[in-house]
Amino acid sequence: VFSPECLNMNLDNRAFLVMLYHLYMDREPDESGLNGWLAVLNSGGSREEVVYGFAQSREFGEIVASYGL
């Protein structure tokens, strides 16, 4: 997510979040979740903070656990 290749894509906040939903959840974003994370970013939250939030989410934890990890 923070590789030079990804950073050079210059994604806006919405596109960045859609990418995270695909990477972490393997799905399209739900409107309420997307809007919540957009509010975090648009009010000065960092992308690092949002990535951490995705990685620590219950949904992602369940996905990881389903692989026995």
mmCIF file of the N, C-alpha and C atoms, coordinates in Angstrom:
data_MODEL
# 
_entry.id   MODEL 
# 
loop_
_atom_site.group_PDB 
_atom_site.id 
_atom_site.type_symbol 
_atom_site.label_atom_id 
_atom_site.label_alt_id 
_atom_site.label_comp_id 
_atom_site.label_asym_id 
_atom_site.label_entity_id 
_atom_site.label_seq_id 
_atom_site.pdbx_PDB_ins_code 
_atom_site.Cartn_x 
_atom_site.Cartn_y 
_atom_site.Cartn_z 
_atom_site.occupancy 
_atom_site.B_iso_or_equiv 
_atom_site.pdbx_formal_charge 
_atom_site.auth_seq_id 
_atom_site.auth_comp_id 
_atom_site.auth_asym_id 
_atom_site.auth_atom_id 
_atom_site.pdbx_PDB_model_num 
ATOM 1   N N  . VAL A 1 1  ? 0.827   -1.194  0.000  1.00 0.00 ? 1  VAL A N  1 
ATOM 2   C CA . VAL A 1 1  ? 0.000   0.000   0.000  1.00 0.00 ? 1  VAL A CA 1 
ATOM 3   C C  . VAL A 1 1  ? 0.870   1.256   0.000  1.00 0.00 ? 1  VAL A C  1 
ATOM 4   N N  . PHE A 1 2  ? 2.023   1.173   0.612  1.00 0.00 ? 2  PHE A N  1 
ATOM 5   C CA . PHE A 1 2  ? 2.894   2.347   0.670  1.00 0.00 ? 2  PHE A CA 1 
ATOM 6   C C  . PHE A 1 2  ? 4.155   2.167   -0.162 1.00 0.00 ? 2  PHE A C  1 
ATOM 7   N N  . SER A 1 3  ? 4.100   1.252   -1.124 1.00 0.00 ? 3  SER A N  1 
ATOM 8   C CA . SER A 1 3  ? 5.227   1.071   -2.030 1.00 0.00 ? 3  SER A CA 1 
ATOM 9   C C  . SER A 1 3  ? 5.305   2.268   -2.979 1.00 0.00 ? 3  SER A C  1 
ATOM 10  N N  . PRO A 1 4  ? 6.470   2.520   -3.552 1.00 0.00 ? 4  PRO A N  1 
ATOM 11  C CA . PRO A 1 4  ? 6.565   3.612   -4.529 1.00 0.00 ? 4  PRO A CA 1 
ATOM 12  C C  . PRO A 1 4  ? 5.570   3.453   -5.673 1.00 0.00 ? 4  PRO A C  1 
ATOM 13  N N  . GLU A 1 5  ? 5.368   2.207   -6.114 1.00 0.00 ? 5  GLU A N  1 
ATOM 14  C CA . GLU A 1 5  ? 4.439   1.976   -7.228 1.00 0.00 ? 5  GLU A CA 1 
ATOM 15  C C  . GLU A 1 5  ? 3.017   2.414   -6.863 1.00 0.00 ? 5  GLU A C  1 
ATOM 16  N N  . CYS A 1 6  ? 2.598   2.078   -5.676 1.00 0.00 ? 6  CYS A N  1 
ATOM 17  C CA . CYS A 1 6  ? 1.254   2.449   -5.239 1.00 0.00 ? 6  CYS A CA 1 
ATOM 18  C C  . CYS A 1 6  ? 1.164   3.955   -4.986 1.00 0.00 ? 6  CYS A C  1 
ATOM 19  N N  . LEU A 1 7  ? 2.157   4.510   -4.344 1.00 0.00 ? 7  LEU A N  1 
ATOM 20  C CA . LEU A 1 7  ? 2.152   5.952   -4.076 1.00 0.00 ? 7  LEU A CA 1 
ATOM 21  C C  . LEU A 1 7  ? 2.140   6.754   -5.368 1.00 0.00 ? 7  LEU A C  1 
ATOM 22  N N  . ASN A 1 8  ? 2.822   6.256   -6.384 1.00 0.00 ? 8  ASN A N  1 
ATOM 23  C CA . ASN A 1 8  ? 2.870   6.957   -7.672 1.00 0.00 ? 8  ASN A CA 1 
ATOM 24  C C  . ASN A 1 8  ? 1.544   6.919   -8.420 1.00 0.00 ? 8  ASN A C  1 
ATOM 25  N N  . MET A 1 9  ? 0.611   6.102   -7.947 1.00 0.00 ? 9  MET A N  1 
ATOM 26  C CA . MET A 1 9  ? -0.715  6.075   -8.564 1.00 0.00 ? 9  MET A CA 1 
ATOM 27  C C  . MET A 1 9  ? -1.508  7.340   -8.225 1.00 0.00 ? 9  MET A C  1 
ATOM 28  N N  . ASN A 1 10 ? -1.082  8.052   -7.179 1.00 0.00 ? 10 ASN A N  1 
ATOM 29  C CA . ASN A 1 10 ? -1.728  9.299   -6.754 1.00 0.00 ? 10 ASN A CA 1 
ATOM 30  C C  . ASN A 1 10 ? -3.240  9.150   -6.591 1.00 0.00 ? 10 ASN A C  1 
ATOM 31  N N  . LEU A 1 11 ? -3.648  8.116   -5.866 1.00 0.00 ? 11 LEU A N  1 
ATOM 32  C CA . LEU A 1 11 ? -5.069  7.858   -5.651 1.00 0.00 ? 11 LEU A CA 1 
ATOM 33  C C  . LEU A 1 11 ? -5.674  8.916   -4.732 1.00 0.00 ? 11 LEU A C  1 
ATOM 34  N N  . ASP A 1 12 ? -6.873  9.360   -5.053 1.00 0.00 ? 12 ASP A N  1 
ATOM 35  C CA . ASP A 1 12 ? -7.575  10.241  -4.116 1.00 0.00 ? 12 ASP A CA 1 
ATOM 36  C C  . ASP A 1 12 ? -8.080  9.373   -2.960 1.00 0.00 ? 12 ASP A C  1 
ATOM 37  N N  . ASN A 1 13 ? -8.627  10.004  -1.935 1.00 0.00 ? 13 ASN A N  1 
ATOM 38  C CA . ASN A 1 13 ? -9.023  9.260   -0.738 1.00 0.00 ? 13 ASN A CA 1 
ATOM 39  C C  . ASN A 1 13 ? -10.039 8.168   -1.046 1.00 0.00 ? 13 ASN A C  1 
ATOM 40  N N  . ARG A 1 14 ? -11.013 8.453   -1.873 1.00 0.00 ? 14 ARG A N  1 
ATOM 41  C CA . ARG A 1 14 ? -12.042 7.472   -2.198 1.00 0.00 ? 14 ARG A CA 1 
ATOM 42  C C  . ARG A 1 14 ? -11.421 6.261   -2.914 1.00 0.00 ? 14 ARG A C  1 
ATOM 43  N N  . ALA A 1 15 ? -10.606 6.501   -3.913 1.00 0.00 ? 15 ALA A N  1 
ATOM 44  C CA . ALA A 1 15 ? -9.974  5.402   -4.661 1.00 0.00 ? 15 ALA A CA 1 
ATOM 45  C C  . ALA A 1 15 ? -9.044  4.604   -3.749 1.00 0.00 ? 15 ALA A C  1 
ATOM 46  N N  . PHE A 1 16 ? -8.343  5.284   -2.843 1.00 0.00 ? 16 PHE A N  1 
ATOM 47  C CA . PHE A 1 16 ? -7.470  4.606   -1.892 1.00 0.00 ? 16 PHE A CA 1 
ATOM 48  C C  . PHE A 1 16 ? -8.284  3.651   -1.020 1.00 0.00 ? 16 PHE A C  1 
ATOM 49  N N  . LEU A 1 17 ? -9.434  4.109   -0.542 1.00 0.00 ? 17 LEU A N  1 
ATOM 50  C CA . LEU A 1 17 ? -10.271 3.272   0.308  1.00 0.00 ? 17 LEU A CA 1 
ATOM 51  C C  . LEU A 1 17 ? -10.866 2.098   -0.461 1.00 0.00 ? 17 LEU A C  1 
ATOM 52  N N  . VAL A 1 18 ? -11.301 2.333   -1.683 1.00 0.00 ? 18 VAL A N  1 
ATOM 53  C CA . VAL A 1 18 ? -11.828 1.233   -2.492 1.00 0.00 ? 18 VAL A CA 1 
ATOM 54  C C  . VAL A 1 18 ? -10.738 0.176   -2.681 1.00 0.00 ? 18 VAL A C  1 
ATOM 55  N N  . MET A 1 19 ? -9.512  0.606   -2.912 1.00 0.00 ? 19 MET A N  1 
ATOM 56  C CA . MET A 1 19 ? -8.401  -0.321  -3.041 1.00 0.00 ? 19 MET A CA 1 
ATOM 57  C C  . MET A 1 19 ? -8.232  -1.136  -1.755 1.00 0.00 ? 19 MET A C  1 
ATOM 58  N N  . LEU A 1 20 ? -8.321  -0.473  -0.597 1.00 0.00 ? 20 LEU A N  1 
ATOM 59  C CA . LEU A 1 20 ? -8.178  -1.192  0.672  1.00 0.00 ? 20 LEU A CA 1 
ATOM 60  C C  . LEU A 1 20 ? -9.284  -2.218  0.866  1.00 0.00 ? 20 LEU A C  1 
ATOM 61  N N  . TYR A 1 21 ? -10.502 -1.854  0.515  1.00 0.00 ? 21 TYR A N  1 
ATOM 62  C CA . TYR A 1 21 ? -11.598 -2.821  0.628  1.00 0.00 ? 21 TYR A CA 1 
ATOM 63  C C  . TYR A 1 21 ? -11.328 -4.051  -0.229 1.00 0.00 ? 21 TYR A C  1 
ATOM 64  N N  . HIS A 1 22 ? -10.813 -3.843  -1.426 1.00 0.00 ? 22 HIS A N  1 
ATOM 65  C CA . HIS A 1 22 ? -10.497 -4.978  -2.293 1.00 0.00 ? 22 HIS A CA 1 
ATOM 66  C C  . HIS A 1 22 ? -9.335  -5.790  -1.727 1.00 0.00 ? 22 HIS A C  1 
ATOM 67  N N  . LEU A 1 23 ? -8.299  -5.126  -1.237 1.00 0.00 ? 23 LEU A N  1 
ATOM 68  C CA . LEU A 1 23 ? -7.127  -5.823  -0.707 1.00 0.00 ? 23 LEU A CA 1 
ATOM 69  C C  . LEU A 1 23 ? -7.411  -6.573  0.590  1.00 0.00 ? 23 LEU A C  1 
ATOM 70  N N  . TYR A 1 24 ? -8.085  -5.911  1.524  1.00 0.00 ? 24 TYR A N  1 
ATOM 71  C CA . TYR A 1 24 ? -8.289  -6.490  2.843  1.00 0.00 ? 24 TYR A CA 1 
ATOM 72  C C  . TYR A 1 24 ? -9.549  -7.328  2.955  1.00 0.00 ? 24 TYR A C  1 
ATOM 73  N N  . MET A 1 25 ? -10.619 -6.919  2.273  1.00 0.00 ? 25 MET A N  1 
ATOM 74  C CA . MET A 1 25 ? -11.915 -7.574  2.455  1.00 0.00 ? 25 MET A CA 1 
ATOM 75  C C  . MET A 1 25 ? -12.381 -8.360  1.235  1.00 0.00 ? 25 MET A C  1 
ATOM 76  N N  . ASP A 1 26 ? -11.686 -8.182  0.107  1.00 0.00 ? 26 ASP A N  1 
ATOM 77  C CA . ASP A 1 26 ? -12.046 -8.857  -1.138 1.00 0.00 ? 26 ASP A CA 1 
ATOM 78  C C  . ASP A 1 26 ? -13.492 -8.584  -1.535 1.00 0.00 ? 26 ASP A C  1 
ATOM 79  N N  . ARG A 1 27 ? -13.881 -7.305  -1.407 1.00 0.00 ? 27 ARG A N  1 
ATOM 80  C CA . ARG A 1 27 ? -15.241 -6.924  -1.762 1.00 0.00 ? 27 ARG A CA 1 
ATOM 81  C C  . ARG A 1 27 ? -15.306 -5.431  -2.053 1.00 0.00 ? 27 ARG A C  1 
ATOM 82  N N  . GLU A 1 28 ? -16.451 -5.042  -2.608 1.00 0.00 ? 28 GLU A N  1 
ATOM 83  C CA . GLU A 1 28 ? -16.723 -3.625  -2.791 1.00 0.00 ? 28 GLU A CA 1 
ATOM 84  C C  . GLU A 1 28 ? -17.015 -3.004  -1.426 1.00 0.00 ? 28 GLU A C  1 
ATOM 85  N N  . PRO A 1 29 ? -16.722 -1.731  -1.241 1.00 0.00 ? 29 PRO A N  1 
ATOM 86  C CA . PRO A 1 29 ? -17.027 -1.101  0.041  1.00 0.00 ? 29 PRO A CA 1 
ATOM 87  C C  . PRO A 1 29 ? -18.525 -0.920  0.229  1.00 0.00 ? 29 PRO A C  1 
ATOM 88  N N  . ASP A 1 30 ? -18.960 -1.031  1.484  1.00 0.00 ? 30 ASP A N  1 
ATOM 89  C CA . ASP A 1 30 ? -20.327 -0.662  1.823  1.00 0.00 ? 30 ASP A CA 1 
ATOM 90  C C  . ASP A 1 30 ? -20.345 0.850   2.013  1.00 0.00 ? 30 ASP A C  1 
ATOM 91  N N  . GLU A 1 31 ? -21.458 1.468   1.709  1.00 0.00 ? 31 GLU A N  1 
ATOM 92  C CA . GLU A 1 31 ? -21.545 2.930   1.709  1.00 0.00 ? 31 GLU A CA 1 
ATOM 93  C C  . GLU A 1 31 ? -21.235 3.536   3.076  1.00 0.00 ? 31 GLU A C  1 
ATOM 94  N N  . SER A 1 32 ? -21.768 2.949   4.141  1.00 0.00 ? 32 SER A N  1 
ATOM 95  C CA . SER A 1 32 ? -21.528 3.534   5.471  1.00 0.00 ? 32 SER A CA 1 
ATOM 96  C C  . SER A 1 32 ? -20.068 3.401   5.888  1.00 0.00 ? 32 SER A C  1 
ATOM 97  N N  . GLY A 1 33 ? -19.469 2.257   5.609  1.00 0.00 ? 33 GLY A N  1 
ATOM 98  C CA . GLY A 1 33 ? -18.054 2.083   5.949  1.00 0.00 ? 33 GLY A CA 1 
ATOM 99  C C  . GLY A 1 33 ? -17.164 3.012   5.148  1.00 0.00 ? 33 GLY A C  1 
ATOM 100 N N  . LEU A 1 34 ? -17.437 3.111   3.859  1.00 0.00 ? 34 LEU A N  1 
ATOM 101 C CA . LEU A 1 34 ? -16.656 4.003   2.999  1.00 0.00 ? 34 LEU A CA 1 
ATOM 102 C C  . LEU A 1 34 ? -16.770 5.445   3.475  1.00 0.00 ? 34 LEU A C  1 
ATOM 103 N N  . ASN A 1 35 ? -17.991 5.871   3.772  1.00 0.00 ? 35 ASN A N  1 
ATOM 104 C CA . ASN A 1 35 ? -18.182 7.247   4.235  1.00 0.00 ? 35 ASN A CA 1 
ATOM 105 C C  . ASN A 1 35 ? -17.512 7.504   5.573  1.00 0.00 ? 35 ASN A C  1 
ATOM 106 N N  . GLY A 1 36 ? -17.522 6.499   6.448  1.00 0.00 ? 36 GLY A N  1 
ATOM 107 C CA . GLY A 1 36 ? -16.848 6.652   7.737  1.00 0.00 ? 36 GLY A CA 1 
ATOM 108 C C  . GLY A 1 36 ? -15.355 6.835   7.587  1.00 0.00 ? 36 GLY A C  1 
ATOM 109 N N  . TRP A 1 37 ? -14.745 6.005   6.739  1.00 0.00 ? 37 TRP A N  1 
ATOM 110 C CA . TRP A 1 37 ? -13.299 6.137   6.521  1.00 0.00 ? 37 TRP A CA 1 
ATOM 111 C C  . TRP A 1 37 ? -12.969 7.411   5.752  1.00 0.00 ? 37 TRP A C  1 
ATOM 112 N N  . LEU A 1 38 ? -13.839 7.811   4.830  1.00 0.00 ? 38 LEU A N  1 
ATOM 113 C CA . LEU A 1 38 ? -13.614 9.083   4.132  1.00 0.00 ? 38 LEU A CA 1 
ATOM 114 C C  . LEU A 1 38 ? -13.619 10.240  5.113  1.00 0.00 ? 38 LEU A C  1 
ATOM 115 N N  . ALA A 1 39 ? -14.511 10.190  6.085  1.00 0.00 ? 39 ALA A N  1 
ATOM 116 C CA . ALA A 1 39 ? -14.566 11.243  7.105  1.00 0.00 ? 39 ALA A CA 1 
ATOM 117 C C  . ALA A 1 39 ? -13.265 11.298  7.893  1.00 0.00 ? 39 ALA A C  1 
ATOM 118 N N  . VAL A 1 40 ? -12.704 10.126  8.204  1.00 0.00 ? 40 VAL A N  1 
ATOM 119 C CA . VAL A 1 40 ? -11.418 10.087  8.930  1.00 0.00 ? 40 VAL A CA 1 
ATOM 120 C C  . VAL A 1 40 ? -10.341 10.780  8.101  1.00 0.00 ? 40 VAL A C  1 
ATOM 121 N N  . LEU A 1 41 ? -10.229 10.389  6.833  1.00 0.00 ? 41 LEU A N  1 
ATOM 122 C CA . LEU A 1 41 ? -9.187  10.963  5.976  1.00 0.00 ? 41 LEU A CA 1 
ATOM 123 C C  . LEU A 1 41 ? -9.418  12.449  5.710  1.00 0.00 ? 41 LEU A C  1 
ATOM 124 N N  . ASN A 1 42 ? -10.651 12.812  5.443  1.00 0.00 ? 42 ASN A N  1 
ATOM 125 C CA . ASN A 1 42 ? -10.950 14.207  5.107  1.00 0.00 ? 42 ASN A CA 1 
ATOM 126 C C  . ASN A 1 42 ? -10.836 15.147  6.297  1.00 0.00 ? 42 ASN A C  1 
ATOM 127 N N  . SER A 1 43 ? -10.816 14.588  7.506  1.00 0.00 ? 43 SER A N  1 
ATOM 128 C CA . SER A 1 43 ? -10.653 15.432  8.697  1.00 0.00 ? 43 SER A CA 1 
ATOM 129 C C  . SER A 1 43 ? -9.217  15.415  9.211  1.00 0.00 ? 43 SER A C  1 
ATOM 130 N N  . GLY A 1 44 ? -8.295  14.887  8.400  1.00 0.00 ? 44 GLY A N  1 
ATOM 131 C CA . GLY A 1 44 ? -6.885  14.943  8.765  1.00 0.00 ? 44 GLY A CA 1 
ATOM 132 C C  . GLY A 1 44 ? -6.282  13.643  9.231  1.00 0.00 ? 44 GLY A C  1 
ATOM 133 N N  . GLY A 1 45 ? -7.065  12.573  9.306  1.00 0.00 ? 45 GLY A N  1 
ATOM 134 C CA . GLY A 1 45 ? -6.508  11.272  9.663  1.00 0.00 ? 45 GLY A CA 1 
ATOM 135 C C  . GLY A 1 45 ? -5.533  10.809  8.592  1.00 0.00 ? 45 GLY A C  1 
ATOM 136 N N  . SER A 1 46 ? -4.575  10.012  8.987  1.00 0.00 ? 46 SER A N  1 
ATOM 137 C CA . SER A 1 46 ? -3.557  9.561   8.031  1.00 0.00 ? 46 SER A CA 1 
ATOM 138 C C  . SER A 1 46 ? -3.981  8.264   7.353  1.00 0.00 ? 46 SER A C  1 
ATOM 139 N N  . ARG A 1 47 ? -3.418  8.025   6.203  1.00 0.00 ? 47 ARG A N  1 
ATOM 140 C CA . ARG A 1 47 ? -3.657  6.769   5.500  1.00 0.00 ? 47 ARG A CA 1 
ATOM 141 C C  . ARG A 1 47 ? -3.097  5.601   6.304  1.00 0.00 ? 47 ARG A C  1 
ATOM 142 N N  . GLU A 1 48 ? -2.014  5.829   7.012  1.00 0.00 ? 48 GLU A N  1 
ATOM 143 C CA . GLU A 1 48 ? -1.447  4.781   7.864  1.00 0.00 ? 48 GLU A CA 1 
ATOM 144 C C  . GLU A 1 48 ? -2.454  4.370   8.936  1.00 0.00 ? 48 GLU A C  1 
ATOM 145 N N  . GLU A 1 49 ? -3.122  5.363   9.521  1.00 0.00 ? 49 GLU A N  1 
ATOM 146 C CA . GLU A 1 49 ? -4.141  5.100   10.540 1.00 0.00 ? 49 GLU A CA 1 
ATOM 147 C C  . GLU A 1 49 ? -5.280  4.256   9.953  1.00 0.00 ? 49 GLU A C  1 
ATOM 148 N N  . VAL A 1 50 ? -5.691  4.568   8.750  1.00 0.00 ? 50 VAL A N  1 
ATOM 149 C CA . VAL A 1 50 ? -6.782  3.839   8.110  1.00 0.00 ? 50 VAL A CA 1 
ATOM 150 C C  . VAL A 1 50 ? -6.354  2.410   7.787  1.00 0.00 ? 50 VAL A C  1 
ATOM 151 N N  . VAL A 1 51 ? -5.152  2.231   7.254  1.00 0.00 ? 51 VAL A N  1 
ATOM 152 C CA . VAL A 1 51 ? -4.658  0.882   6.965  1.00 0.00 ? 51 VAL A CA 1 
ATOM 153 C C  . VAL A 1 51 ? -4.617  0.060   8.253  1.00 0.00 ? 51 VAL A C  1 
ATOM 154 N N  . TYR A 1 52 ? -4.154  0.656   9.332  1.00 0.00 ? 52 TYR A N  1 
ATOM 155 C CA . TYR A 1 52 ? -4.126  -0.036  10.617 1.00 0.00 ? 52 TYR A CA 1 
ATOM 156 C C  . TYR A 1 52 ? -5.539  -0.430  11.030 1.00 0.00 ? 52 TYR A C  1 
ATOM 157 N N  . GLY A 1 53 ? -6.496  0.461   10.818 1.00 0.00 ? 53 GLY A N  1 
ATOM 158 C CA . GLY A 1 53 ? -7.887  0.163   11.138 1.00 0.00 ? 53 GLY A CA 1 
ATOM 159 C C  . GLY A 1 53 ? -8.415  -1.022  10.354 1.00 0.00 ? 53 GLY A C  1 
ATOM 160 N N  . PHE A 1 54 ? -8.100  -1.084  9.071  1.00 0.00 ? 54 PHE A N  1 
ATOM 161 C CA . PHE A 1 54 ? -8.517  -2.225  8.258  1.00 0.00 ? 54 PHE A CA 1 
ATOM 162 C C  . PHE A 1 54 ? -7.863  -3.498  8.779  1.00 0.00 ? 54 PHE A C  1 
ATOM 163 N N  . ALA A 1 55 ? -6.576  -3.450  9.042  1.00 0.00 ? 55 ALA A N  1 
ATOM 164 C CA . ALA A 1 55 ? -5.835  -4.633  9.482  1.00 0.00 ? 55 ALA A CA 1 
ATOM 165 C C  . ALA A 1 55 ? -6.317  -5.141  10.835 1.00 0.00 ? 55 ALA A C  1 
ATOM 166 N N  . GLN A 1 56 ? -6.834  -4.247  11.670 1.00 0.00 ? 56 GLN A N  1 
ATOM 167 C CA . GLN A 1 56 ? -7.302  -4.621  13.001 1.00 0.00 ? 56 GLN A CA 1 
ATOM 168 C C  . GLN A 1 56 ? -8.804  -4.891  13.050 1.00 0.00 ? 56 GLN A C  1 
ATOM 169 N N  . SER A 1 57 ? -9.469  -4.803  11.922 1.00 0.00 ? 57 SER A N  1 
ATOM 170 C CA . SER A 1 57 ? -10.927 -4.965  11.913 1.00 0.00 ? 57 SER A CA 1 
ATOM 171 C C  . SER A 1 57 ? -11.326 -6.415  12.175 1.00 0.00 ? 57 SER A C  1 
ATOM 172 N N  . ARG A 1 58 ? -12.499 -6.576  12.725 1.00 0.00 ? 58 ARG A N  1 
ATOM 173 C CA . ARG A 1 58 ? -13.047 -7.901  12.986 1.00 0.00 ? 58 ARG A CA 1 
ATOM 174 C C  . ARG A 1 58 ? -13.208 -8.675  11.673 1.00 0.00 ? 58 ARG A C  1 
ATOM 175 N N  . GLU A 1 59 ? -13.707 -7.995  10.635 1.00 0.00 ? 59 GLU A N  1 
ATOM 176 C CA . GLU A 1 59 ? -13.919 -8.661  9.345  1.00 0.00 ? 59 GLU A CA 1 
ATOM 177 C C  . GLU A 1 59 ? -12.616 -9.229  8.789  1.00 0.00 ? 59 GLU A C  1 
ATOM 178 N N  . PHE A 1 60 ? -11.554 -8.434  8.807  1.00 0.00 ? 60 PHE A N  1 
ATOM 179 C CA . PHE A 1 60 ? -10.281 -8.929  8.299  1.00 0.00 ? 60 PHE A CA 1 
ATOM 180 C C  . PHE A 1 60 ? -9.751  -10.046 9.186  1.00 0.00 ? 60 PHE A C  1 
ATOM 181 N N  . GLY A 1 61 ? -9.922  -9.921  10.493 1.00 0.00 ? 61 GLY A N  1 
ATOM 182 C CA . GLY A 1 61 ? -9.505  -10.980 11.421 1.00 0.00 ? 61 GLY A CA 1 
ATOM 183 C C  . GLY A 1 61 ? -10.197 -12.296 11.114 1.00 0.00 ? 61 GLY A C  1 
ATOM 184 N N  . GLU A 1 62 ? -11.476 -12.221 10.768 1.00 0.00 ? 62 GLU A N  1 
ATOM 185 C CA . GLU A 1 62 ? -12.220 -13.438 10.424 1.00 0.00 ? 62 GLU A CA 1 
ATOM 186 C C  . GLU A 1 62 ? -11.712 -14.043 9.109  1.00 0.00 ? 62 GLU A C  1 
ATOM 187 N N  . ILE A 1 63 ? -11.354 -13.189 8.166  1.00 0.00 ? 63 ILE A N  1 
ATOM 188 C CA . ILE A 1 63 ? -10.800 -13.676 6.897  1.00 0.00 ? 63 ILE A CA 1 
ATOM 189 C C  . ILE A 1 63 ? -9.479  -14.391 7.156  1.00 0.00 ? 63 ILE A C  1 
ATOM 190 N N  . VAL A 1 64 ? -8.621  -13.772 7.939  1.00 0.00 ? 64 VAL A N  1 
ATOM 191 C CA . VAL A 1 64 ? -7.324  -14.378 8.278  1.00 0.00 ? 64 VAL A CA 1 
ATOM 192 C C  . VAL A 1 64 ? -7.538  -15.710 8.993  1.00 0.00 ? 64 VAL A C  1 
ATOM 193 N N  . ALA A 1 65 ? -8.449  -15.720 9.953  1.00 0.00 ? 65 ALA A N  1 
ATOM 194 C CA . ALA A 1 65 ? -8.711  -16.953 10.718 1.00 0.00 ? 65 ALA A CA 1 
ATOM 195 C C  . ALA A 1 65 ? -9.252  -18.061 9.821  1.00 0.00 ? 65 ALA A C  1 
ATOM 196 N N  . SER A 1 66 ? -10.010 -17.691 8.796  1.00 0.00 ? 66 SER A N  1 
ATOM 197 C CA . SER A 1 66 ? -10.566 -18.717 7.894  1.00 0.00 ? 66 SER A CA 1 
ATOM 198 C C  . SER A 1 66 ? -9.475  -19.454 7.126  1.00 0.00 ? 66 SER A C  1 
ATOM 199 N N  . TYR A 1 67 ? -8.296  -18.862 7.044  1.00 0.00 ? 67 TYR A N  1 
ATOM 200 C CA . TYR A 1 67 ? -7.152  -19.502 6.405  1.00 0.00 ? 67 TYR A CA 1 
ATOM 201 C C  . TYR A 1 67 ? -6.271  -20.237 7.417  1.00 0.00 ? 67 TYR A C  1 
ATOM 202 N N  . GLY A 1 68 ? -6.710  -20.237 8.662  1.00 0.00 ? 68 GLY A N  1 
ATOM 203 C CA . GLY A 1 68 ? -5.967  -20.930 9.703  1.00 0.00 ? 68 GLY A CA 1 
ATOM 204 C C  . GLY A 1 68 ? -4.741  -20.172 10.172 1.00 0.00 ? 68 GLY A C  1 
ATOM 205 N N  . LEU A 1 69 ? -4.730  -18.876 9.953  1.00 0.00 ? 69 LEU A N  1 
ATOM 206 C CA . LEU A 1 69 ? -3.576  -18.058 10.355 1.00 0.00 ? 69 LEU A CA 1 
ATOM 207 C C  . LEU A 1 69 ? -3.841  -17.306 11.631 1.00 0.00 ? 69 LEU A C  1 
# 
